[in-house]
Amino acid sequence: MSDRPNHDPGVARSVAVIMDGNGRWAAARGVPVAEGHREGARALRRTVEAAIDLGIQSLAVYAFSTENWARPPDEVDSIMELMDETIDRELPDLAKQGVRTRFFGRRDRVPAALRQKMEGLEAETAANERLSLWIAFDYGSRAELVDAARRLLADGVRPQDVSEQAMSERLYAPELPDPDLVIRTSGEQRISNFLLWQSAYAELVFDETLWPDFGADQLRSALDEYAQRARRFGARGQ
């Protein structure tokens, strides 16, 4: 994808969110971490609905990373169960509002029943055009780049023909627009192996809000901050 927007540079049409803080939200309330993840799923739904209202066209969210497999097995199991529940309870209503849902990342380690639900939702929403929701699940950007390089080799691409376009075409989700804006919640200030290639020129906003408490107000605030910035794409400012 191109690193330059084809729209008003003051308006973020493609947004990515690192949804962080479910565990701390749960700990602060003395409830199981699974409850934090469940509230996080509700936050996702209202954030997507807010994104529709605010004119966002593409929203990518970091749901489960390749590194998250190292968490306690019961927490990993609860996340898999929650994604199953989210596909059944939250995402169908978004589909009725015109949201197209796509998952990207590895799928070979996802439980077979969940993988079937993911594929079913993708097929059911394929014609929706109001907003594209990209859910990164079992995703890691370094692994994505390694896999893309392997595909270049497997496809017999000659060294002199390797280009940014050739690499982009072999990423997990080639149609995913480069984000104008990347938001991370919970106050942490790092991007944690998320969309490293795609975010080369993205603006970053770090919000103190724990993800389960995130919603329309916080999303609007991040968009307002983005609108105040001058994106130069490596050029010298005036």
C-alpha positions in Angstrom: 0.0 0.0 0.0 1.1 3.6 -0.6 2.3 5.5 2.4 0.5 8.7 1.2 -3.2 9.2 1.8 -5.6 9.8 -1.1 -7.8 12.0 1.0 -7.7 15.1 3.1 -4.5 14.6 5.2 -6.2 16.2 8.2 -8.8 13.4 8.3 -7.9 9.9 9.5 -9.8 7.5 7.4 -7.7 4.4 8.3 -7.2 3.8 12.0 -5.5 1.0 13.9 -5.9 0.4 17.6 -3.7 -1.6 20.0 -6.4 -2.6 22.6 -4.4 -2.7 25.8 -5.4 -2.7 29.5 -8.0 -5.5 29.9 -5.9 -7.2 32.6 -5.3 -4.0 34.6 -8.9 -3.1 34.3 -9.9 -6.4 35.8 -7.2 -6.2 38.6 -8.3 -2.8 39.6 -11.8 -4.1 40.2 -10.8 -7.4 41.7 -12.5 -9.5 39.0 -11.0 -12.3 36.9 -9.0 -11.3 33.9 -11.6 -13.0 31.7 -14.1 -10.4 32.7 -11.6 -7.7 31.6 -11.4 -9.3 28.2 -15.2 -9.6 28.1 -15.6 -5.8 28.8 -12.9 -5.3 26.1 -15.2 -7.0 23.6 -18.0 -4.6 24.5 -15.5 -1.7 24.1 -14.7 -3.0 20.6 -18.3 -2.9 19.5 -19.0 0.6 20.7 -15.7 1.8 19.2 -16.6 0.3 15.8 -20.0 2.0 16.0 -18.3 5.3 16.9 -15.9 4.8 14.0 -18.9 4.5 11.7 -20.3 7.8 13.0 -17.0 9.6 12.7 -16.4 8.6 9.1 -13.6 6.1 9.5 -13.4 3.7 6.6 -11.0 1.1 7.9 -10.4 0.1 11.5 -7.7 -2.5 12.4 -7.5 -3.8 15.9 -4.9 -5.9 17.7 -6.9 -8.7 19.4 -4.4 -11.5 20.0 -0.6 -11.5 19.3 1.8 -14.3 18.5 3.4 -13.5 21.9 0.1 -13.9 23.7 0.4 -17.6 23.5 2.9 -17.3 26.3 0.2 -16.2 28.7 -1.3 -18.7 31.3 -3.2 -21.4 29.4 -6.5 -20.6 31.2 -6.3 -17.0 30.0 -5.5 -18.1 26.4 -8.5 -20.5 26.5 -10.7 -17.7 27.8 -9.6 -15.4 24.9 -10.4 -18.1 22.4 -13.8 -18.6 24.0 -14.4 -14.9 24.0 -13.6 -14.5 20.3 -16.1 -17.3 19.7 -18.7 -15.4 21.8 -17.9 -12.1 20.1 -18.5 -13.6 16.7 -21.9 -14.9 17.9 -23.0 -11.9 20.0 -21.3 -8.6 19.0 -20.2 -8.8 15.4 -23.5 -9.8 13.8 -25.1 -6.5 14.9 -22.1 -4.7 13.4 -22.7 -6.6 10.2 -26.2 -5.3 10.0 -24.8 -1.8 10.2 -22.7 -2.5 7.1 -19.4 -3.6 8.7 -17.2 -6.0 6.8 -15.1 -8.1 9.2 -11.8 -9.7 8.2 -9.2 -11.5 10.3 -5.5 -11.5 9.6 -2.6 -13.3 11.1 -1.9 -17.0 11.4 -4.8 -19.4 11.4 -3.1 -22.8 11.8 -3.0 -22.5 15.6 -6.6 -21.3 16.0 -9.0 -24.0 17.2 -10.8 -25.5 14.1 -14.3 -24.5 15.3 -13.3 -20.9 15.9 -11.5 -20.8 12.5 -14.7 -21.9 10.8 -16.7 -19.2 12.5 -14.1 -16.6 11.5 -14.3 -17.7 7.9 -18.1 -17.8 8.0 -18.3 -14.2 9.2 -15.8 -13.1 6.5 -18.0 -14.7 3.9 -21.2 -13.3 5.3 -20.0 -9.7 5.4 -17.9 -9.7 2.2 -20.3 -7.4 0.4 -20.6 -4.8 3.2 -18.9 -1.5 2.5 -19.7 1.0 5.3 -16.6 0.2 7.3 -13.9 -2.5 7.1 -13.0 -4.0 10.5 -9.7 -5.9 10.4 -9.1 -8.1 13.4 -5.4 -9.1 14.0 -5.6 -12.5 15.6 -2.5 -14.7 16.3 -0.7 -11.8 14.6 2.9 -10.6 14.8 4.4 -8.1 12.4 7.9 -9.6 12.4 6.4 -13.1 11.6 4.4 -11.4 8.9 7.5 -9.9 7.3 9.4 -13.2 7.5 6.4 -15.0 5.9 6.3 -12.4 3.2 10.0 -12.9 2.5 9.4 -16.6 2.3 6.7 -16.1 -0.3 9.0 -13.9 -2.4 11.4 -16.8 -2.5 8.8 -19.4 -3.1 7.4 -17.3 -5.9 10.8 -17.2 -7.5 11.0 -13.4 -7.4 14.5 -12.3 -8.6 16.5 -10.1 -6.2 16.4 -7.2 -8.7 12.6 -7.5 -8.8 12.1 -7.3 -5.0 10.2 -4.0 -4.3 8.0 -2.5 -1.7 5.0 -3.4 -3.8 6.1 -7.0 -4.1 6.5 -7.2 -0.3 3.2 -5.5 0.4 1.4 -8.0 -1.9 2.6 -10.9 0.2 1.6 -9.6 3.6 -1.2 -11.3 5.5 -3.8 -8.7 4.4 -2.6 -7.0 1.2 -5.8 -5.0 1.0 -5.4 -3.5 4.5 -4.8 0.3 4.0 -1.8 1.8 5.7 -3.1 3.4 8.9 -3.1 7.2 9.1 -3.3 6.9 12.8 -2.3 4.2 15.4 -3.9 4.5 18.8 -2.6 2.6 21.9 -4.7 2.5 25.0 -3.7 2.1 28.7 -0.9 4.6 28.7 1.8 2.3 27.4 4.0 3.9 24.7 5.1 1.2 22.3 3.7 -0.5 19.3 4.3 -4.1 20.4 5.0 -5.8 17.0 1.8 -4.4 15.4 1.7 -3.4 11.7 5.4 -2.4 11.6 5.5 -2.3 7.8 2.1 -0.6 7.3 2.6 2.0 10.0 5.9 3.5 8.6 4.3 6.9 8.3 1.4 6.6 10.7 0.8 9.2 13.4 0.8 7.7 16.9 -1.5 8.6 19.8 -1.1 7.1 23.3 -4.3 7.3 25.4 -4.3 6.7 29.1 -7.7 5.0 29.1 -7.7 1.3 29.8 -9.3 -0.5 26.8 -12.5 -1.6 28.5 -13.3 2.0 29.2 -12.5 3.3 25.7 -15.3 4.6 23.4 -16.5 7.4 21.3 -15.1 10.3 23.3 -11.6 8.8 23.4 -11.7 8.0 19.7 -12.9 11.5 18.8 -10.1 13.0 20.9 -7.5 10.9 19.1 -8.9 12.0 15.7 -8.8 15.6 16.8 -5.2 15.3 17.9 -4.4 13.7 14.6 -6.0 16.6 12.7 -3.7 19.1 14.4 -0.5 17.3 13.1 1.4 18.0 9.9 2.2 14.8 8.0 5.4 15.3 5.9 6.2 11.7 4.8 9.9 12.5 5.0 9.7 15.9 3.3 10.9 19.1 5.0 8.2 21.1 6.6 7.4 24.7 5.5 
